[in-house]
Amino acid sequence: MAVPARKTSKNAKRSRRGGQGGLKTPTIHLNENGVYVRNHHVAADGTYNGKQVVAK
């Protein structure tokens, strides 16, 4: 049975879990058409990466 030899300290546990928080809000920026768009999402006007991908 896998049992740790010693108790994990609070400092070791917190430093291991430090990077799990992530971003609090999604990153939003203006594209070249002046439309706000989230990263890796299609804009409201149907463009993605400067190309029209969804018909209006």
N, C-alpha and C positions, 0 to 999 in steps of 0.2 A: 504494500500500500504506500502511495506517495505522500509522505508527511515531511514538511520542512523541518530542518534541524533547528532553526532559530526563528523567532518571530520577526516578520518584516517591519522595520522601523517606519514611523510616519514619514520621515524625510525621504526614504527610498520609495515608498508607495506614492507620495505626492509628486516626486520628480518623474516617476514613470508615467503617471497619469496627466502630466502637465500639458501635453500637446493634444489632448482629446477635446478641448473646448471648441475649437473651430471658430468660424466667422459668426458673428452675431446677426448681421443683416446681409442680404445679398448685395453684391457689388453692381452698381448701376452707373452707366456712363452714356454720353451722347455719341451717337454714330455720325457718319458723314452727312446724313440727311437732317440732322438736328432732332432726332427722335431718341428718347430715353429707351435703353434696352439693357437687359441683364446679360451677363456673360453666358455664352453658349445657348442663347435663346433667340428665336426669331423676333424681330422688332414688330411694332404695331403696324407699320406700313408694309410688312411682308418681305423685308430685306434681311439677308444674313450674310455677313462678311462682304458687304458691298454689292451683292447680287440679289436680284429679285427671285425669290423662291416660292412665294405664295401669291396667287393672283388676288388683286384687290377686289 
